[in-house]
Amino acid sequence: MDISPILISLKTASLSIVITFFSGILAAYLVVNMKNGKLKAVIDGLLTLPLVLPPTVAGFFLLYIFGVQRPAGAFLLNFLGVKIVFTWGATVLAAVVISFPLMYRSARGAFEQVDETLLYAARTIGMPEWKIFWRVLMPPALPGIVSGCILTFARGLGEFGATAMIAGNIAGKTRTLPLAIYSAVAGGNMDGAYEYVVILAGIAFLAVVGINCLTVKERRCKGKGAAQ
C-alpha cells in the first residue's frame, strides 16, 4: 500500500487545524462582540458559507482567485515566487477554507454559552480584555472549542471536492486519502480502496468518540458544579 496519501493527509490536516484554530477563535470572538446586528448577521453568513456550499463550488472559487492568471495568484507568483494551485499548499488552503466554519461555529457557540456576568464582573474590577479572554472566557468555553478542533481535523482529513479542484490529484504530492480512494476505485483497485477507506473511517470514528467523551465529561463537570 502506498502510504504517501496517508502522510499527505495527516500533514495537511495538522497544519490546517493550527490555522483554523487561531483564525476560527479570533473570528468567533469578534463576531460575538459585535454590536451591529445586521452587520453581524452578514459576516456570520459569509464565514459560514463554505459549510453549506458544495465543496466543488468552494474549490472553483479558490481556483478562480488563486489561479496563476488571476490577480491574487499572479501577485503571489510574480512578487513572492509562491504558486498555490496544484501544490501541497493548495491542499492546506482547501482544507482550511472548508473546515474553518466548523471551528468558527463551535467557538462561537462555546463563547455564547459563557455566563456574561462573569465577563462584566471581570471588567468592573479593571481586568484587561486579553486577561478576561484567557482567564475568564476561555476556560468554560474550552470543551466546545476542543470539540470544534476534533471536527475540524476530521473534516480537513476527509476533504475531497475543493482539494481536487485547486490541488489536483498528483501522486505523492497532492493526492490525499479521499483522492487516493477515488483513484483506486477508478482504476479498479478495490483492495487498495478498502485499505484507505478503513483508515479514513477509523479516524472519523475516533473523532466522534472523542467528541462524545468530551460531552460526557463536560456534563459531569456541570453536574458537580450545580450540586456544590
Rosetta blueprint (number, residue, H / E / L):
1 M L
2 D L
3 I L
4 S H
5 P H
6 I H
7 L H
8 I H
9 S H
10 L H
11 K H
12 T H
13 A H
14 S H
15 L H
16 S H
17 I H
18 V H
19 I H
20 T H
21 F H
22 F H
23 S H
24 G H
25 I H
26 L H
27 A H
28 A H
29 Y H
30 L H
31 V H
32 V H
33 N L
34 M L
35 K L
36 N L
37 G H
38 K H
39 L H
40 K H
41 A H
42 V H
43 I H
44 D H
45 G H
46 L H
47 L H
48 T H
49 L H
50 P H
51 L H
52 V H
53 L L
54 P L
55 P H
56 T H
57 V H
58 A H
59 G H
60 F H
61 F H
62 L H
63 L H
64 Y H
65 I H
66 F H
67 G L
68 V L
69 Q L
70 R L
71 P H
72 A H
73 G H
74 A H
75 F H
76 L H
77 L H
78 N H
79 F H
80 L L
81 G L
82 V L
83 K L
84 I L
85 V L
86 F L
87 T L
88 W H
89 G H
90 A H
91 T H
92 V H
93 L H
94 A H
95 A H
96 V H
97 V H
98 I H
99 S H
100 F H
101 P H
102 L H
103 M H
104 Y H
105 R H
106 S H
107 A H
108 R H
109 G H
110 A H
111 F H
112 E H
113 Q L
114 V L
115 D L
116 E H
117 T H
118 L H
119 L H
120 Y H
121 A H
122 A H
123 R H
124 T H
125 I L
126 G L
127 M L
128 P L
129 E H
130 W H
131 K H
132 I H
133 F H
134 W H
135 R H
136 V H
137 L H
138 M H
139 P H
140 P H
141 A H
142 L H
143 P H
144 G H
145 I H
146 V H
147 S H
148 G H
149 C H
150 I H
151 L H
152 T H
153 F H
154 A H
155 R H
156 G H
157 L H
158 G L
159 E L
160 F L
161 G H
162 A H
163 T H
164 A H
165 M H
166 I H
167 A L
168 G L
169 N L
170 I L
171 A L
172 G L
173 K L
174 T L
175 R L
176 T L
177 L H
178 P H
179 L H
180 A H
181 I H
182 Y H
183 S H
184 A H
185 V H
186 A H
187 G L
188 G L
189 N L
190 M H
191 D H
192 G H
193 A H
194 Y H
195 E H
196 Y H
197 V H
198 V H
199 I H
200 L H
201 A H
202 G H
203 I H
204 A H
205 F H
206 L H
207 A H
208 V H
209 V H
210 G H
211 I H
212 N H
213 C H
214 L H
215 T H
216 V H
217 K H
218 E H
219 R H
220 R H
221 C H
222 K H
223 G H
224 K H
225 G H
226 A H
227 A H
228 Q L
